[in-house]
C-alpha cells in the first residue's frame, strides 16, 4: 500500500498532491474525533454506572442501620408494653364490673320495651287481619254481582240474536232497514249496560273509601296511645339516666388522672433504665459496629472488583453484538431496497399495462368461473377445512393473491393465443410468398424456369400449382380461452 501511494504521489501534480494530503489530514482528524467521542461516551457510561452503584450501596447501609435501630427500639417497646398491659388489665377489670351493672339495667329496660312493642304489634296485626277479611267479603260480593249481570246480559244477547236471525229468514227484502234498526237497538243496550256497570263500580269505590277512612282513624288513635305510653316510659327513666351520666363523667376524670400519674412514673423509670443501658452498651456497640463496617468494606471492595470484570466482559460482548447487528441491518436494508425497487418496477409495469388494457378488460378484469355450482360448493367446503399437508398450508397463506393470479393467468392465456395466431399468420404468409414466387416464375422466361413445370399452364382443368394452404380462421375472429380454475386444481391435489 505505501509503495502504491508513493507511485500515485509521483504521478500526481503538486496541486493534486496538496489536495490528497489535505484529504488525508481531514480523514485523520475525523478518525481522531470519533475516537474522542467514543472515549467520552465510555467515560460517561462508566460514571453513570459508578453513581448507580454508590446509590445502591448507600441504600444497603441505611437498611442495615435501620434493622439495628429497630431491634434496639423493639426491646425498649416490649418492656413498655408489659408495664402498660398490667395497668391496662387492672383498669379493664374495674371497667368490666361497672359495665356489667349497667348492662343488667339496660337488659331490664329492653325487656320492658320489647313487651310493650310485642303488644303493639299484636294489636296492629289484629287490625290488619280485620281489614283484610272485610276487603275479601267486599270483593266476593262485587264479583257475585258482576257475574249475575254478565249472565243477564248474555241471556238478553242470545234472545236478541235469535230474534234477529228469525226476522232475517222472513224479511230478506228489507234487510238494509232491519240492519239499521238492530244496530240502534244494540247500541242502546250496550250503553245501558255500560251505565249500570259504571254505577256499580262507583258504589263499590265509595264503600272502599269509607272503610279506608274509618280504619285510618282507628290506626291514628292507636298510634297516639303508643306515643303516650312511650313518653311516660321516657319520663320515668330520665332520673336514672342523669345519674348514670354523672357517674360516667366522674369515672372518666379519675381514669385520666390515674393514667397521667402512671405515665409520669413510667417516664422516670424509663429514663433511668435507658441511661444505665446506654452507658453499658455504647462501648460494646461501637466495637461491634466498627468490626461489621470493616467486613462490609472488604466485601464491597471484592464485589466492586468482580462487578468491574463482569462489566468489561459484558461491554466486549455487547460490542460484538453491535457489530453483528450493524452488518445484519446493512444486509437487511440492501435486501429491502432491492424489494422496494422490484415493487416500484412492478407498479410501473402495471401502470403501463393498464394503459394498454381494452375497455372490456377494464370493466371485467377477471374471467368468469367455468365450474358448475356443485363443483363450486365442493371447492368452498375444501377451502373452509383446515389443510393437513405442509404445501396446502403454505398455499392457504397466499389466498389473498388469488385475484392477482387470475389476472396473470388471463394475460398469459392471451399471450399464448396471440403466439399461436402469430405462428399461423407466419405460416400463411410463407405459403402466400411461395404462391407469389410460383406466379412470378410462371410469367418470367429463363432457362431455369423453362426446365421446371410451368404453374400457369392448365391442361384438362388441372394446374401445376401446389395448393398446400391450410384452412385458417381469420385474425379478427374471437380468441378461444382455455381456462383452468386454481380452486379446481386445489380440489384434486390437496
C-alpha positions as CSV (number, residue, x, y, z in Angstrom):
1,X,0.0,0.0,0.0
2,X,2.8,2.6,0.8
3,X,4.5,1.7,-2.5
4,X,1.3,2.3,-4.4
5,X,0.7,5.6,-2.5
6,X,4.3,6.6,-3.4
7,X,3.7,5.8,-7.0
8,X,0.4,7.8,-7.0
9,X,2.2,10.8,-5.5
10,X,4.9,10.6,-8.0
11,X,2.4,10.6,-10.9
12,X,0.4,13.5,-9.4
13,X,0.9,17.2,-9.9
14,X,1.7,19.5,-6.9
15,X,-2.0,20.7,-6.7
16,X,-3.2,17.1,-6.7
17,X,-0.7,16.2,-4.0
18,X,-1.8,19.1,-1.8
19,X,-5.5,18.1,-2.3
20,X,-4.5,14.5,-1.5
21,X,-2.6,15.5,1.6
22,X,-5.5,17.8,2.8
23,X,-7.9,14.9,2.3
24,X,-5.7,12.6,4.3
25,X,-5.4,15.1,7.1
26,X,-9.2,15.6,7.2
27,X,-9.7,11.8,7.4
28,X,-7.2,11.6,10.3
29,X,-9.0,14.4,12.1
30,X,-12.3,12.7,11.7
31,X,-10.9,9.4,13.0
32,X,-9.4,11.3,16.0
33,X,-12.8,13.0,16.7
34,X,-14.5,9.6,16.5
35,X,-12.0,8.1,19.0
36,X,-12.5,11.1,21.3
37,X,-16.3,10.8,21.1
38,X,-16.1,7.0,21.8
39,X,-13.8,7.7,24.8
40,X,-16.1,10.4,26.2
41,X,-19.1,8.1,25.8
42,X,-17.3,5.3,27.6
43,X,-16.3,7.6,30.5
44,X,-19.9,8.9,30.8
45,X,-21.2,5.3,30.9
46,X,-18.7,4.4,33.5
47,X,-19.5,7.5,35.6
48,X,-23.3,6.7,35.4
49,X,-22.7,3.1,36.5
50,X,-20.4,4.2,39.4
51,X,-23.1,6.6,40.6
52,X,-25.7,3.9,40.4
53,X,-23.5,1.5,42.4
54,X,-22.9,4.2,45.1
55,X,-26.7,4.8,45.4
56,X,-27.2,1.1,45.8
57,X,-24.5,0.8,48.5
58,X,-25.8,3.8,50.5
59,X,-29.3,2.3,50.4
60,X,-27.9,-1.1,51.7
61,X,-26.0,0.7,54.5
62,X,-29.1,2.7,55.5
63,X,-31.2,-0.5,55.5
64,X,-28.7,-2.3,57.8
65,X,-28.6,0.6,60.2
66,X,-32.4,0.7,60.3
67,X,-32.5,-3.0,61.2
68,X,-30.1,-2.5,64.1
69,X,-32.0,0.6,65.4
70,X,-35.3,-1.3,65.0
71,X,-34.0,-4.2,67.2
72,X,-32.8,-1.8,69.9
73,X,-36.1,0.1,69.9
74,X,-38.1,-3.1,69.9
75,X,-36.6,-4.3,73.2
76,X,-37.5,-0.9,74.8
77,X,-41.0,-1.0,73.5
78,X,-41.5,-4.6,74.7
79,X,-40.7,-3.6,78.3
80,X,-43.1,-0.6,78.0
81,X,-45.8,-2.8,76.6
82,X,-45.5,-5.3,79.5
83,X,-45.9,-2.5,82.1
84,X,-48.8,-0.9,80.2
85,X,-50.5,-4.2,79.8
86,X,-50.6,-4.8,83.6
87,X,-52.0,-1.4,84.3
88,X,-54.5,-1.8,81.4
89,X,-55.7,-5.1,82.8
90,X,-56.4,-3.6,86.2
91,X,-58.3,-0.7,84.6
92,X,-60.2,-3.1,82.3
93,X,-61.3,-5.3,85.3
94,X,-62.6,-2.2,87.1
95,X,-64.5,-1.1,83.9
96,X,-65.9,-4.6,83.4
97,X,-67.6,-4.5,86.8
98,X,-69.2,-1.2,86.0
99,X,-70.3,-2.3,82.6
100,X,-71.9,-5.5,84.0
101,X,-74.0,-3.4,86.3
102,X,-75.1,-1.1,83.6
103,X,-75.8,-3.9,81.1
104,X,-78.2,-5.5,83.7
105,X,-80.1,-2.2,83.9
106,X,-80.2,-2.0,80.1
107,X,-81.4,-5.5,79.7
108,X,-84.3,-4.9,82.1
109,X,-85.2,-1.7,80.2
110,X,-85.0,-3.6,76.9
111,X,-87.3,-6.4,78.2
112,X,-89.9,-3.8,79.2
113,X,-89.6,-2.1,75.8
114,X,-89.9,-5.5,74.0
115,X,-93.1,-6.5,75.9
116,X,-94.7,-3.1,75.0
117,X,-93.6,-3.5,71.4
118,X,-95.0,-7.0,71.2
119,X,-98.4,-5.9,72.5
120,X,-98.5,-3.1,70.0
121,X,-97.5,-5.4,67.1
122,X,-100.2,-7.9,68.1
123,X,-102.9,-5.1,68.1
124,X,-101.7,-3.9,64.7
125,X,-101.8,-7.4,63.2
126,X,-105.3,-7.9,64.5
127,X,-106.4,-4.6,62.8
128,X,-104.8,-5.6,59.6
129,X,-106.4,-9.1,59.6
130,X,-109.8,-7.5,60.3
131,X,-109.3,-5.1,57.4
132,X,-108.3,-7.9,55.0
133,X,-111.3,-10.0,55.9
134,X,-113.6,-7.0,55.2
135,X,-111.9,-6.4,51.9
136,X,-112.3,-10.1,50.9
137,X,-116.0,-10.0,51.7
138,X,-116.5,-6.9,49.6
139,X,-114.6,-8.3,46.7
140,X,-116.6,-11.5,46.8
141,X,-119.9,-9.5,46.8
142,X,-118.7,-7.4,43.9
143,X,-117.7,-10.5,41.9
144,X,-121.1,-12.2,42.6
145,X,-123.0,-9.1,41.4
146,X,-120.8,-8.8,38.3
147,X,-121.4,-12.5,37.4
148,X,-125.1,-12.1,37.7
149,X,-125.1,-9.0,35.5
150,X,-123.0,-10.9,32.9
151,X,-125.4,-13.8,32.9
152,X,-128.4,-11.5,32.4
153,X,-126.6,-9.7,29.7
154,X,-125.7,-13.0,27.9
155,X,-129.3,-14.2,28.1
156,X,-130.6,-10.9,26.7
157,X,-128.0,-11.0,24.0
158,X,-128.9,-14.6,22.9
159,X,-132.6,-13.7,22.8
160,X,-131.9,-10.7,20.6
161,X,-129.6,-12.7,18.3
162,X,-132.3,-15.5,17.9
163,X,-135.0,-12.8,17.2
164,X,-132.7,-11.2,14.6
165,X,-132.0,-14.5,12.8
166,X,-135.7,-15.3,12.7
167,X,-136.5,-11.9,11.2
168,X,-133.6,-12.3,8.7
169,X,-135.1,-15.5,7.3
170,X,-138.6,-14.0,6.9
171,X,-137.7,-10.4,5.8
172,X,-134.7,-10.7,3.3
173,X,-136.2,-8.0,1.1
174,X,-136.0,-5.3,3.8
175,X,-132.6,-6.4,5.2
176,X,-130.9,-3.0,5.0
177,X,-133.6,-1.3,7.1
178,X,-133.7,-4.0,9.7
179,X,-129.9,-3.9,10.0
180,X,-130.1,-0.2,10.9
181,X,-132.8,-0.8,13.5
182,X,-130.9,-3.7,15.0
183,X,-127.7,-1.6,15.2
184,X,-129.5,1.2,17.1
185,X,-131.1,-1.3,19.5
186,X,-127.7,-3.0,20.2
187,X,-126.1,0.4,20.8
188,X,-128.8,1.4,23.3
189,X,-128.5,-1.9,25.1
190,X,-124.7,-1.6,25.3
191,X,-125.0,2.0,26.6
192,X,-127.4,0.9,29.3
193,X,-125.1,-2.0,30.2
194,X,-122.1,0.4,30.5
195,X,-124.1,2.9,32.6
196,X,-125.2,0.2,35.0
197,X,-121.7,-1.2,35.3
198,X,-120.2,2.3,36.0
199,X,-122.8,2.8,38.7
200,X,-121.9,-0.4,40.4
201,X,-118.2,0.4,40.2
202,X,-118.8,3.9,41.7
203,X,-120.8,2.4,44.6
204,X,-118.0,-0.2,45.4
205,X,-115.3,2.6,45.3
206,X,-117.3,4.8,47.7
207,X,-117.7,1.9,50.1
208,X,-114.0,1.1,50.0
209,X,-113.2,4.8,50.6
210,X,-115.4,4.9,53.6
211,X,-113.9,1.8,55.1
212,X,-110.4,3.1,54.5
213,X,-111.2,6.4,56.3
214,X,-112.6,4.5,59.2
215,X,-109.6,2.2,59.5
216,X,-107.1,5.1,59.2
217,X,-108.9,6.8,62.2
218,X,-108.5,3.7,64.3
219,X,-104.8,3.4,63.4
220,X,-104.2,7.0,64.3
221,X,-105.9,6.6,67.7
222,X,-103.7,3.5,68.4
223,X,-100.6,5.4,67.4
224,X,-101.4,8.2,69.8
225,X,-101.9,5.8,72.6
226,X,-98.5,4.2,71.8
227,X,-96.7,7.5,71.7
228,X,-98.3,8.5,75.1
229,X,-97.0,5.2,76.6
230,X,-93.5,5.8,75.2
231,X,-93.4,9.3,76.6
232,X,-94.4,8.1,80.1
233,X,-91.6,5.5,80.0
234,X,-89.0,8.1,79.0
235,X,-90.2,10.4,81.8
236,X,-89.9,7.6,84.3
237,X,-86.3,6.5,83.4
238,X,-84.9,10.1,82.9
239,X,-83.6,10.4,86.5
240,X,-81.7,7.1,86.3
241,X,-80.2,8.2,83.0
242,X,-79.0,11.5,84.5
243,X,-77.4,9.7,87.5
244,X,-75.7,7.3,85.1
245,X,-74.2,10.2,83.1
246,X,-72.8,11.9,86.2
247,X,-71.2,8.7,87.4
248,X,-69.7,8.1,84.0
249,X,-68.1,11.6,83.8
250,X,-66.6,11.1,87.3
251,X,-65.2,7.8,86.3
252,X,-63.6,9.2,83.2
253,X,-61.9,12.0,85.1
254,X,-60.5,9.7,87.7
255,X,-59.2,7.3,85.0
256,X,-57.5,10.2,83.2
257,X,-55.7,11.3,86.5
258,X,-54.6,7.8,87.2
259,X,-53.3,7.4,83.7
260,X,-51.3,10.7,83.9
261,X,-49.7,9.7,87.1
262,X,-48.7,6.3,85.8
263,X,-47.2,7.9,82.7
264,X,-45.1,10.2,84.8
265,X,-43.8,7.3,86.9
266,X,-43.2,5.2,83.8
267,X,-41.2,8.0,82.1
268,X,-38.9,8.5,85.0
269,X,-38.3,4.7,85.3
270,X,-37.7,4.5,81.5
271,X,-35.1,7.4,81.6
272,X,-33.2,5.8,84.4
273,X,-33.1,2.4,82.8
274,X,-32.2,3.8,79.4
275,X,-29.3,5.8,80.8
276,X,-27.9,2.7,82.5
277,X,-28.3,0.6,79.4
278,X,-26.7,3.2,77.1
279,X,-23.7,3.6,79.3
280,X,-23.1,-0.2,79.4
281,X,-23.9,-0.8,75.7
282,X,-22.2,2.1,73.9
283,X,-18.7,0.6,74.2
284,X,-19.8,-2.9,73.1
285,X,-21.9,-1.5,70.3
286,X,-19.2,0.7,68.9
287,X,-16.7,-2.2,68.7
288,X,-19.2,-4.5,67.1
289,X,-20.2,-1.8,64.6
290,X,-16.7,-1.0,63.7
291,X,-15.9,-4.6,63.0
292,X,-19.0,-5.0,61.0
293,X,-18.2,-1.9,58.9
294,X,-14.7,-3.3,58.2
295,X,-16.1,-6.6,57.0
296,X,-18.7,-4.8,54.8
297,X,-15.9,-2.6,53.4
298,X,-13.9,-5.7,52.3
299,X,-17.0,-7.4,50.9
300,X,-18.0,-4.2,48.9
301,X,-14.4,-3.9,47.6
302,X,-14.4,-7.5,46.4
303,X,-17.9,-7.1,44.9
304,X,-16.7,-4.0,43.1
305,X,-13.8,-5.8,41.5
306,X,-16.0,-8.7,40.5
307,X,-18.6,-6.3,39.0
308,X,-15.9,-4.4,37.2
309,X,-14.6,-7.6,35.5
310,X,-18.1,-8.6,34.7
311,X,-18.8,-5.1,33.2
312,X,-15.7,-5.4,31.0
313,X,-16.8,-8.8,29.7
314,X,-20.4,-7.5,29.1
315,X,-19.0,-4.5,27.2
316,X,-16.9,-6.6,24.9
317,X,-19.8,-9.0,24.3
318,X,-22.2,-6.1,23.6
319,X,-19.7,-4.5,21.2
320,X,-19.5,-7.8,19.2
321,X,-23.3,-7.9,19.2
322,X,-23.5,-4.3,18.0
323,X,-21.0,-5.0,15.1
324,X,-23.1,-8.1,14.2
325,X,-26.3,-6.1,14.3
326,X,-24.9,-3.3,12.1
327,X,-23.7,-5.9,9.5
328,X,-27.1,-7.7,9.5
329,X,-29.0,-4.4,9.4
330,X,-27.0,-3.2,6.4
331,X,-27.7,-6.5,4.7
332,X,-31.4,-6.2,5.5
333,X,-31.5,-2.6,4.2
334,X,-29.9,-3.8,0.9
335,X,-32.5,-6.6,0.6
336,X,-35.3,-4.2,1.4
337,X,-34.1,-1.7,-1.1
338,X,-34.0,-4.4,-3.8
339,X,-37.5,-5.4,-2.9
340,X,-38.7,-1.8,-3.0
341,X,-37.0,-1.3,-6.4
342,X,-38.7,-4.5,-7.7
343,X,-42.1,-3.3,-6.3
344,X,-41.7,0.1,-8.0
345,X,-40.8,-1.7,-11.2
346,X,-43.9,-3.9,-10.9
347,X,-46.1,-0.8,-10.2
348,X,-44.7,1.0,-13.3
349,X,-45.2,-2.1,-15.4
350,X,-48.8,-2.3,-14.0
351,X,-49.5,1.3,-15.0
352,X,-48.1,0.7,-18.5
353,X,-50.2,-2.4,-18.8
354,X,-53.3,-0.5,-17.5
355,X,-52.9,2.0,-20.4
356,X,-52.8,-0.9,-22.9
357,X,-55.9,-2.6,-21.5
358,X,-59.1,-2.7,-23.5
359,X,-62.4,-1.4,-22.2
360,X,-63.7,-4.9,-21.7
361,X,-60.6,-5.8,-19.6
362,X,-61.0,-2.6,-17.5
363,X,-64.7,-3.4,-16.8
364,X,-64.2,-7.2,-16.3
365,X,-60.6,-7.8,-15.2
366,X,-61.2,-11.4,-14.1
367,X,-62.5,-14.2,-16.3
368,X,-65.8,-15.9,-15.4
369,X,-65.7,-19.2,-13.5
370,X,-66.0,-22.3,-15.6
371,X,-67.1,-24.6,-12.7
372,X,-70.6,-25.9,-12.1
373,X,-72.5,-24.8,-8.9
374,X,-71.8,-28.3,-7.3
375,X,-68.1,-28.0,-8.0
376,X,-68.0,-24.5,-6.6
377,X,-69.7,-25.8,-3.4
378,X,-67.2,-28.6,-3.1
379,X,-64.4,-26.1,-3.6
380,X,-65.8,-23.9,-0.8
381,X,-66.1,-26.8,1.6
382,X,-62.5,-27.8,0.8
383,X,-61.3,-24.2,1.4
384,X,-63.1,-24.0,4.7
385,X,-61.4,-27.2,6.0
386,X,-58.0,-26.9,7.7
387,X,-55.3,-28.3,5.4
388,X,-53.2,-31.2,6.7
389,X,-50.2,-31.0,4.4
390,X,-47.4,-28.5,4.5
391,X,-47.8,-27.4,0.9
392,X,-51.5,-26.8,1.3
393,X,-50.9,-24.7,4.5
394,X,-48.4,-22.6,2.6
395,X,-50.9,-22.1,-0.3
396,X,-53.6,-21.1,2.3
397,X,-51.3,-18.2,3.4
398,X,-51.2,-16.8,-0.2
399,X,-55.0,-16.9,-0.8
400,X,-55.0,-13.1,-0.9
401,X,-53.2,-13.2,-4.2
402,X,-55.9,-15.3,-5.9
403,X,-57.3,-12.3,-7.9
404,X,-53.7,-11.4,-9.0
405,X,-53.1,-14.9,-10.3
406,X,-56.4,-14.8,-12.1
407,X,-55.4,-11.7,-14.0
408,X,-51.9,-13.1,-14.6
409,X,-53.4,-16.4,-15.9
410,X,-55.7,-14.4,-18.2
411,X,-52.9,-12.4,-19.6
412,X,-50.7,-15.5,-20.0
413,X,-53.5,-17.3,-21.9
414,X,-54.0,-14.2,-24.1
415,X,-50.3,-14.2,-24.8
416,X,-50.3,-17.9,-25.7
417,X,-53.3,-17.4,-28.1
418,X,-51.5,-14.4,-29.7
419,X,-48.4,-16.5,-30.2
420,X,-50.5,-19.3,-31.8
421,X,-52.1,-16.7,-34.1
422,X,-48.7,-15.3,-34.9
423,X,-47.4,-18.7,-35.8
424,X,-50.5,-19.4,-38.0
425,X,-50.1,-16.0,-39.8
426,X,-46.4,-16.6,-40.4
427,X,-47.2,-20.0,-41.9
428,X,-49.9,-18.3,-44.1
429,X,-47.5,-15.6,-45.1
430,X,-44.9,-18.2,-46.1
431,X,-47.5,-20.1,-48.2
432,X,-48.6,-16.8,-49.9
433,X,-45.0,-15.9,-50.6
434,X,-44.5,-19.4,-52.2
435,X,-47.6,-18.9,-54.4
436,X,-46.4,-15.5,-55.4
437,X,-43.0,-16.8,-56.3
438,X,-44.6,-19.6,-58.4
439,X,-46.7,-16.9,-60.2
440,X,-43.7,-14.7,-60.9
441,X,-41.8,-17.8,-62.1
442,X,-44.7,-18.6,-64.5
443,X,-44.7,-15.2,-66.1
444,X,-41.0,-14.9,-66.5
445,X,-38.8,-16.6,-69.1
446,X,-35.3,-18.0,-68.5
447,X,-33.6,-21.4,-68.8
448,X,-34.0,-22.4,-65.1
449,X,-37.8,-21.7,-65.1
450,X,-38.3,-23.4,-68.5
451,X,-36.5,-26.5,-67.3
452,X,-39.2,-26.9,-64.5
453,X,-43.0,-27.2,-64.7
454,X,-44.9,-24.0,-65.5
455,X,-47.5,-23.3,-62.8
456,X,-49.7,-21.2,-65.2
457,X,-50.3,-23.9,-67.8
458,X,-53.7,-25.5,-67.4
459,X,-54.3,-28.9,-69.0
460,X,-57.6,-30.7,-68.7
461,X,-58.7,-28.2,-66.0
462,X,-55.6,-29.1,-63.9
463,X,-52.7,-26.8,-62.9
464,X,-49.2,-27.4,-61.7
465,X,-49.6,-25.1,-58.6
466,X,-49.1,-26.8,-55.2
467,X,-52.2,-25.8,-53.1
468,X,-50.9,-26.6,-49.6
469,X,-52.5,-23.6,-47.9
470,X,-54.1,-24.7,-44.6
471,X,-57.6,-23.6,-43.6
472,X,-57.0,-20.8,-41.0
473,X,-59.5,-18.8,-39.2
474,X,-59.4,-15.0,-39.7
475,X,-57.2,-12.9,-37.4
476,X,-60.2,-10.8,-36.4
477,X,-62.1,-13.9,-35.1
478,X,-62.8,-14.1,-31.4
479,X,-59.9,-15.8,-29.4
480,X,-60.8,-19.0,-27.6
481,X,-59.5,-19.2,-24.0
482,X,-58.6,-22.5,-22.3
483,X,-59.4,-21.7,-18.6
484,X,-58.5,-23.9,-15.6
485,X,-59.6,-22.8,-12.2
486,X,-57.0,-22.7,-9.5
487,X,-59.6,-23.9,-6.9
488,X,-60.3,-26.9,-9.2
489,X,-56.7,-27.8,-9.1
490,X,-56.6,-27.5,-5.3
491,X,-59.7,-29.7,-5.0
492,X,-57.9,-32.5,-7.0
493,X,-54.5,-32.1,-5.4
494,X,-55.0,-31.2,-1.7
